[in-house]
Amino acid sequence: MIERQIFTDSHAKSILTTMNNLRKTNTLCDVSLKVEDRSLPAHRIVLAACSDYFCAMFTNEMSERNKTEIELHDIPASVMLVLLDFVYTETVDVSVENVQELLPAACLLQLTGVKQACSDFLQKQLDSTNCLGIRIFAENHSCQDLKDAAEVFCYKHFEELIHQEEFLTLQAAELETLIKSDEIQVESEVPVYEAVLAWTRHDPMNKDQYLPQLLRHVRLPLLSAKYLTDVVDNEALIKQNHRCRDLLDEAKKYHLRPDLRNSLQNIRTKPRTGSDGVLVVVGGFGSMQNPIDVVEKYDPKKQQWTRLPVMTKRRRYVAAASVKNRLYVIGGYDGQNRLNSVEVLDFSDDEPQWQTVAPMQHRRGLAGVCVYQDAVYVCGGFDGRDRHTSMERYDPHIDQWNPIGNTAVGREGAGLIVANDLIYCIGGYDGVNLLNTVEKFDPNTSQWSSVPSMTTKRSGAGVAVLHDTIFVCGGYDGSNHLSSVECFNVRTEQWTSGANMKIPRCYVGACTLRGSLYVVAGYDGSSLLDSIECYDPSDESWKLLDSTMSAHRCDAGVTVFRQR
């Protein structure tokens, strides 16, 4: 005899549909739910099967067990009708108008499906105007998934939410929980400091008592010396409070006495690690001795490399920069010509693809590039005949390049970096000599001036800034491919030696990410590299990471990309 088993969900749906019709006609109902001034008929078995709250009520020794009418408090009749529809139909209509009443009622009656539907709905509604309120709402109703989602949104959009009215109405404890998190995604501590002061100034009579405790969670030592002396030092709310002044003095000492920084280490000296930034490497000179179009990104959270769409053109001697949601690839050499073309990958699009934008005014290979106040600056480089002294500034809002002041010396292979609101151009090659000289540019005056020279001549070094210190990593001195590192304190304008990298690297990329310094790719004198090293400032040491790129390369563009 052959046994048959038939599985179908239509049977369950048919039963629920029939029972719902019976409920609506008050047929075979054995209990009524009294809410406000209405009596809503239902079936005990259905309520108990769907809700742990009703199951416990009807199966335990509770007074309501044998009652034919159950009175429910604090639930509007309109909300209870929606909940009963869910019990009998497995569907619920959540809207902006009902979610704030529906979720608490679902929590009270332990209707997990409705609670999840409300949570999913509110997650989709998150924006900078409501994320703080939704986080508190979720916490009050034990919606962990919603609370986690709202917290992540708050951290990611911190610089937007602090300008909302909702932020100013936070309780002191709620603000403290927010700003002490490592997960806040900010490029500096300036917005955190300004947020605390804005919140305090909103109601100083009642809030200034909390300022010292809140300021403990602002990482003042990571603010620039200029900002500390020009802004924080002149804030009346801080000057009149001894505990606040102590925190400011700690930050000043951190800048004034770099020899004491190891002993001054605490949570306020550690950069926040919440950034979702990734390190991006574009193009370069590949293992087949040709320019390549490969683009890869390294995620320090996952500690892994992944591919991005390949560029439209193969580029060596290329520069890279990122502004908001856009990744720019600038100039370079395609194997025949130095380039002035620029292409961009816009991550605001659902499926980002490379597209061209306005070209530079000059062809440039091995140019220096940096970003200052959301504008891209490109300096120097080689056009096939001359090493440029010129610098160009690109405004993404109008898609236009404009020339600005020239350097004293034409350079290719120089590093360009922003530190303390100035742009530094470091080392390079002028066509005859390798250089150890340094120039700095003030964007406010459009003037270049000289800076003390490095100890070592370097071309093709990686440059990055950490706190008030510019790190110049590796490069070529005319005889050797270097593993050495020099450090320039922008406040004292003095050079010191840093810890050597694990591997010599010329035509290397460098950047700072999540409070650490990274160097990637390059040429060690015999081989192209696919490796990445990380420098931890807390113990002043380099670590060679296990994860490697898919392509060995040097002369690549390297930048940090943060999607917003």
C-alpha positions in Angstrom: 0.0 0.0 0.0 1.4 3.4 -1.0 1.0 6.2 1.6 0.6 9.7 0.4 1.3 12.9 2.2 0.0 16.2 0.9 1.5 19.4 2.2 -0.2 22.7 1.4 -0.6 26.0 3.1 -4.0 26.6 1.6 -5.6 24.5 4.3 -4.4 26.8 7.1 -5.3 29.9 5.1 -8.8 28.5 4.4 -9.3 27.8 8.1 -8.2 31.3 9.2 -10.4 32.9 6.5 -13.4 30.9 7.8 -12.7 31.7 11.4 -12.3 35.4 10.5 -15.7 35.4 8.8 -17.1 33.7 11.9 -15.5 36.4 14.1 -17.0 39.2 12.0 -20.5 37.7 12.4 -19.9 36.9 16.1 -20.4 33.2 15.4 -19.0 30.5 17.8 -17.1 33.3 19.6 -16.4 32.5 23.2 -14.8 35.7 24.5 -15.1 39.5 23.9 -12.3 42.0 24.2 -13.5 45.3 25.7 -11.4 48.2 24.6 -12.5 51.8 25.2 -16.3 51.7 24.6 -16.3 48.8 22.2 -16.7 45.0 22.7 -14.9 43.0 20.0 -15.8 39.3 19.7 -13.1 36.6 19.2 -12.2 33.0 19.7 -10.0 32.0 22.7 -8.2 29.2 20.8 -7.2 31.6 18.0 -6.0 34.3 20.5 -4.0 31.8 22.5 -2.4 30.3 19.4 -1.2 33.6 18.2 -0.2 35.4 21.4 1.8 34.2 24.4 0.0 36.9 26.4 -3.5 35.4 25.7 -2.2 31.9 26.0 -0.9 32.5 29.5 -4.2 34.3 30.4 -6.5 31.4 29.2 -4.3 28.5 30.4 -3.0 29.6 33.8 -4.9 30.2 37.0 -5.7 33.9 36.2 -9.0 35.6 37.0 -9.6 36.2 33.3 -9.4 32.5 32.5 -13.1 31.9 32.7 -14.4 35.3 31.9 -16.4 35.9 28.7 -15.3 39.5 28.6 -11.7 40.7 29.0 -11.1 44.4 29.5 -7.9 45.7 28.0 -6.5 49.1 29.0 -4.3 51.5 27.2 -5.1 50.1 23.7 -7.3 52.2 21.4 -10.1 50.3 19.7 -8.9 51.3 16.3 -5.5 49.6 17.1 -7.1 46.5 18.6 -9.1 46.1 15.3 -5.8 46.1 13.4 -4.3 43.6 15.8 -7.3 41.2 15.5 -7.1 41.4 11.7 -3.5 40.3 12.0 -4.4 37.4 14.4 -6.9 36.1 11.9 -5.3 37.0 8.6 -1.5 37.1 9.2 -1.4 40.6 7.6 -1.1 44.0 9.1 -1.1 47.5 7.6 1.5 49.7 9.3 1.5 53.4 8.6 3.0 56.6 9.9 -0.4 57.4 11.5 -0.7 54.1 13.5 2.8 52.8 14.2 3.4 54.7 17.4 0.3 53.2 18.9 0.5 49.8 17.2 4.0 48.9 18.4 3.4 49.3 22.1 0.1 47.4 21.8 1.8 44.6 19.9 4.5 44.5 22.6 1.9 44.3 25.4 0.0 41.5 23.8 3.2 39.7 22.6 2.2 39.7 19.0 5.7 39.1 17.6 4.7 39.4 13.9 3.2 42.9 14.4 6.1 44.0 16.5 8.5 42.9 13.7 6.4 44.6 11.0 6.4 47.9 13.0 10.1 47.6 13.5 10.7 47.0 9.8 8.5 49.9 8.9 10.3 52.3 11.2 13.7 51.2 9.9 12.7 52.3 6.5 11.5 55.7 7.9 14.9 56.5 9.5 16.3 59.9 8.7 18.4 62.5 10.5 15.3 64.2 11.8 13.9 61.2 13.7 16.7 58.7 14.3 17.3 59.8 17.8 13.6 59.6 18.7 13.2 56.2 17.1 16.2 54.8 18.9 14.7 55.9 22.3 11.3 54.6 21.2 12.8 51.2 20.3 14.7 50.9 23.5 11.5 51.7 25.6 9.7 48.8 23.8 12.6 46.3 23.7 12.8 46.3 19.9 16.5 45.3 19.7 16.7 45.1 15.9 15.1 48.6 15.5 17.3 50.0 18.3 20.5 48.6 16.6 19.4 50.0 13.2 18.7 53.4 14.6 22.0 53.5 16.5 23.9 52.6 13.3 22.0 55.4 11.5 22.8 57.9 14.2 26.5 57.0 14.1 26.7 57.2 10.3 24.8 60.5 10.0 26.1 62.2 13.2 27.0 65.4 11.4 23.5 65.7 10.1 21.5 64.8 13.1 23.3 67.3 15.4 21.6 70.2 13.5 18.1 68.8 14.1 15.8 70.1 16.8 15.5 66.6 18.1 19.1 66.6 19.1 18.8 69.7 21.3 16.0 68.0 23.4 18.1 65.0 24.3 18.6 64.2 28.0 22.2 64.5 29.2 22.5 60.8 29.7 21.2 60.1 26.1 23.7 62.6 24.7 26.5 61.1 26.7 25.7 57.6 25.4 25.8 58.9 21.8 29.1 60.9 21.9 31.1 58.4 23.9 30.7 55.7 21.2 33.7 54.7 19.1 31.3 54.1 16.2 30.5 57.8 15.5 31.6 58.4 11.9 33.3 61.8 11.8 36.5 62.9 10.0 37.6 64.9 13.1 36.4 65.7 16.6 35.3 69.2 15.6 31.6 68.2 15.0 31.5 66.3 18.3 32.9 69.3 20.2 30.5 71.7 18.5 27.6 69.3 19.1 28.2 69.3 22.9 28.5 73.1 22.9 25.4 73.6 20.8 23.4 71.3 23.1 24.7 73.2 26.2 24.0 76.7 24.8 20.4 75.7 24.0 19.6 75.8 27.7 22.7 76.9 29.6 20.9 77.5 32.9 20.0 73.8 33.1 22.6 72.2 31.0 26.0 73.7 31.8 26.2 71.5 34.9 26.6 68.5 32.5 29.3 70.1 30.3 32.4 68.7 32.2 31.0 65.1 32.1 30.1 65.4 28.4 33.4 67.0 27.5 35.2 64.0 28.9 33.9 62.1 25.9 35.1 64.6 23.3 38.6 63.6 22.2 40.1 67.1 22.6 43.7 66.0 22.1 42.8 65.0 18.5 41.7 68.5 17.6 44.4 70.6 15.9 46.5 72.9 18.0 45.1 75.8 16.1 41.5 74.8 16.8 42.3 74.3 20.5 43.9 77.8 20.9 41.7 79.7 18.5 38.3 78.2 19.4 38.2 76.0 22.5 40.5 78.3 24.5 38.1 81.2 23.9 34.8 79.4 24.8 33.3 81.2 27.8 31.5 78.0 29.0 34.9 76.2 29.2 36.9 79.1 30.7 34.5 79.4 33.6 34.7 75.7 34.6 37.8 74.2 36.2 37.1 70.6 35.2 36.7 71.7 31.5 39.9 73.7 31.7 41.7 70.6 33.0 40.6 68.6 29.9 41.7 71.5 27.7 45.1 71.6 29.4 45.5 67.8 28.8 44.8 68.3 25.1 47.4 71.2 24.9 50.0 69.1 26.7 49.4 66.3 24.2 50.4 68.8 21.4 53.2 70.6 23.3 55.0 67.5 24.6 55.1 64.8 22.0 57.8 63.1 24.0 55.1 62.5 26.7 52.4 61.1 24.4 52.9 57.5 25.4 52.2 58.4 29.1 49.2 60.5 28.1 47.4 57.8 26.2 43.7 57.3 27.1 40.4 57.1 25.4 40.6 60.7 24.4 43.8 60.2 22.4 42.4 57.3 20.4 40.6 58.2 17.1 37.1 56.8 16.7 37.0 53.6 14.8 33.4 53.7 13.6 34.2 55.0 10.1 33.0 52.8 7.3 35.8 54.1 5.1 37.7 51.8 2.9 41.1 52.1 1.3 40.9 52.2 -2.5 43.7 51.4 -5.0 43.3 52.3 -8.6 45.4 51.5 -11.7 49.2 51.5 -11.6 52.1 49.6 -13.1 51.1 45.9 -13.2 53.0 42.7 -13.2 52.8 42.5 -17.0 54.8 45.8 -17.1 51.9 47.7 -18.5 49.4 50.2 -17.1 46.4 48.4 -15.6 42.7 49.3 -15.1 42.2 47.2 -11.9 40.4 48.9 -9.0 40.4 47.3 -5.5 39.2 48.3 -2.1 40.4 47.1 1.3 37.9 47.1 4.2 39.8 47.2 7.6 36.7 45.9 9.4 36.5 42.8 7.4 40.2 42.7 6.7 39.7 41.8 3.1 40.1 43.1 -0.5 37.3 43.2 -3.1 37.2 44.4 -6.7 35.4 47.5 -7.9 34.4 48.2 -11.6 37.5 48.5 -13.8 38.3 52.0 -15.1 37.6 52.9 -18.7 41.3 53.5 -19.4 44.4 51.8 -18.1 46.5 54.3 -16.1 50.0 54.3 -14.5 51.4 57.3 -12.6 47.8 58.0 -11.6 46.3 60.0 -8.8 43.1 59.3 -6.8 40.8 61.2 -4.5 37.3 60.9 -3.0 34.7 63.6 -2.3 31.5 62.5 -0.6 30.1 59.6 -2.7 32.4 60.0 -5.6 35.7 58.4 -6.4 38.0 60.4 -8.8 40.8 59.0 -10.9 43.1 61.8 -12.2 45.7 62.0 -15.0 48.4 59.3 -15.3 50.0 57.6 -18.2 48.2 55.1 -20.5 51.4 53.6 -22.1 51.6 56.2 -24.8 50.7 59.6 -23.4 50.5 61.5 -20.1 46.8 62.3 -19.5 44.7 65.2 -18.3 41.5 63.2 -18.3 39.5 62.5 -15.2 36.9 59.8 -14.5 34.6 59.3 -11.6 32.7 56.4 -10.0 29.6 57.8 -8.3 28.3 55.5 -5.5 25.1 57.4 -5.3 24.0 55.4 -8.3 22.4 52.0 -7.8 25.0 50.4 -10.2 27.9 52.8 -10.2 29.9 53.0 -13.5 32.9 55.0 -14.5 32.1 58.3 -16.4 34.3 61.2 -17.5 34.2 64.7 -16.0 36.0 67.9 -16.9 39.7 67.3 -17.8 42.6 69.1 -16.1 44.2 72.1 -17.8 47.5 70.2 -17.9 48.5 66.6 -18.6 50.0 65.1 -15.4 51.6 61.9 -14.5 52.9 61.3 -10.9 51.1 64.4 -9.7 50.3 65.0 -6.1 46.6 65.1 -5.1 44.7 66.0 -1.9 41.2 67.1 -0.9 40.5 70.3 1.1 37.0 71.4 2.0 35.4 69.1 -0.6 37.6 70.5 -3.5 40.3 68.4 -5.2 43.8 69.9 -5.5 46.4 68.5 -8.0 50.0 69.7 -8.0 53.1 69.1 -10.1 53.5 66.0 -12.2 55.1 65.3 -15.6 53.5 66.0 -19.0 56.1 64.1 -21.1 58.3 67.2 -21.4 58.1 69.4 -18.3 57.7 68.9 -14.5 54.9 71.3 -13.6 55.1 73.9 -10.9 51.4 74.6 -11.4 48.5 73.5 -9.1 44.9 73.2 -10.2 41.7 73.1 -8.0 38.6 71.1 -9.0 35.2 72.1 -7.8 32.8 69.1 -8.0 29.7 71.3 -7.8 30.4 73.0 -11.1 32.7 70.4 -12.7 35.5 72.9 -13.3 39.3 73.1 -12.9 41.0 76.4 -12.1 44.7 77.2 -11.8 46.1 78.5 -8.5 49.6 79.5 -7.2 52.7 77.8 -8.5 55.3 76.0 -6.5 58.9 77.3 -6.5 60.1 74.0 -8.0 58.6 71.7 -10.6 58.0 68.2 -9.1 56.8 64.8 -10.1 56.5 62.0 -7.6 55.9 64.5 -4.8 53.5 63.9 -1.9 50.6 66.3 -1.4 48.8 66.3 1.9 46.5 68.6 4.0 47.5 69.2 7.6 46.3 72.0 9.9 44.4 73.8 7.1 47.6 74.0 4.9 48.6 71.9 1.9 52.1 70.5 1.9 54.1 69.4 -1.2 56.9 67.1 -0.2 59.9 65.7 -2.0 59.7 64.4 -5.6 61.9 64.8 -8.7 62.5 68.0 -10.7 64.0 66.3 -13.8 67.6 66.6 -12.7 67.6 66.1 -8.9 65.7 64.0 -6.4 64.3 66.4 -3.8 64.1 66.6 0.0 62.6 70.1 -0.1 59.1 70.9 1.1 56.7 73.7 0.4 53.4 74.6 2.0 50.3 76.3 0.5 47.8 78.5 2.4 44.4 78.1 0.6 43.2 81.3 2.3 46.0 83.5 0.7 46.9 81.3 -2.3 50.5 81.7 -1.3 53.3 79.1 -1.2 56.2 79.2 1.3 59.1 77.0 2.2 59.3 74.5 5.0 62.3 72.8 6.6 63.6 70.0 4.3 63.5 66.3 5.0 66.7 64.5 6.0 66.5 62.2 3.0 65.7 62.9 -0.7 62.6 61.0 -1.6 60.6 60.6 -4.8 57.5 58.3 -5.0 57.0 58.3 -1.2 53.6 57.8 0.4 52.4 60.6 2.6 49.6 60.7 5.2 48.8 62.7 8.3 48.0 61.4 11.7 47.1 63.9 14.4 49.5 66.9 13.8 52.2 64.8 12.2 52.8 64.2 8.5 54.4 60.7 7.8 56.5 60.4 4.7 57.0 56.7 4.0 59.5 55.0 1.7 60.3 56.3 -1.8 63.5 56.3 -3.8 66.6 58.4 -2.8 68.6 57.9 -6.1 70.4 54.8 -4.8 68.0 52.8 -2.6 64.3 51.9 -2.4 63.5 53.0 1.1 61.7 51.5 4.1 62.5 54.5 6.3 59.9 56.9 7.5 60.2 60.6 8.3 57.7 62.5 10.5 57.0 66.2 10.3 55.3 68.0 13.2 53.3 70.8 11.6 53.2 72.7 14.9 56.9 72.7 15.6 58.0 72.3 12.0 60.5 69.8 12.9 61.4 66.5 11.3 62.1 63.3 13.2 62.7 59.7 12.2 59.8 57.2 12.5 59.8 53.4 12.7 60.8 51.7 9.5 58.3 49.8 7.4 58.6 46.1 7.1 59.4 46.3 3.4 61.1 48.9 1.2 58.5 50.7 -0.9 58.9 53.1 -3.8 55.9 54.6 -5.7 53.8 53.6 -2.7 50.4 54.8 -1.5 49.7 55.9 2.0 46.6 57.0 3.9 45.1 57.1 7.4 42.0 55.1 8.2 40.3 54.2 11.6 43.1 55.9 13.5 45.9 54.0 11.9 48.3 54.6 9.0 48.4 52.3 6.0 50.9 51.9 3.2 50.0 49.8 0.2 51.6 48.4 -3.0 54.9 49.8 -4.4 58.2 48.5 -5.6 60.9 47.1 -3.3 63.8 47.3 -5.8 63.2 43.8 -7.3 59.5 43.1 -7.2 56.1 44.8 -7.5 54.2 44.5 -4.3 50.6 43.4 -3.5 51.0 43.8 0.3 49.7 46.3 2.8 51.2 47.4 6.1 49.6 49.1 9.1 51.2 51.5 11.6 49.7 51.7 15.1 50.6 55.0 16.7 50.0 53.7 20.2 53.0 51.4 20.1 54.8 53.0 17.1 55.2 49.8 15.1 54.3 48.5 11.7 52.5 45.2 11.0 52.4 43.4 7.7 48.8 42.4 7.1 47.8 38.9 5.9 45.3 40.1 3.2 46.9 41.0 -0.2 45.6 42.6 -3.4 44.8 40.5 -6.4 47.2 42.6 -8.5 50.9 43.4 -7.8 51.5 47.1 -8.6 53.2 50.4 -8.1 52.5 53.9 -9.3 48.8 53.4 -8.3 46.4 56.0 -7.0 45.5 55.4 -3.4 42.7 57.2 -1.4 40.2 56.6 1.4 36.6 56.4 0.4 33.8 57.1 2.8 30.3 56.6 1.4 27.8 59.1 2.8 
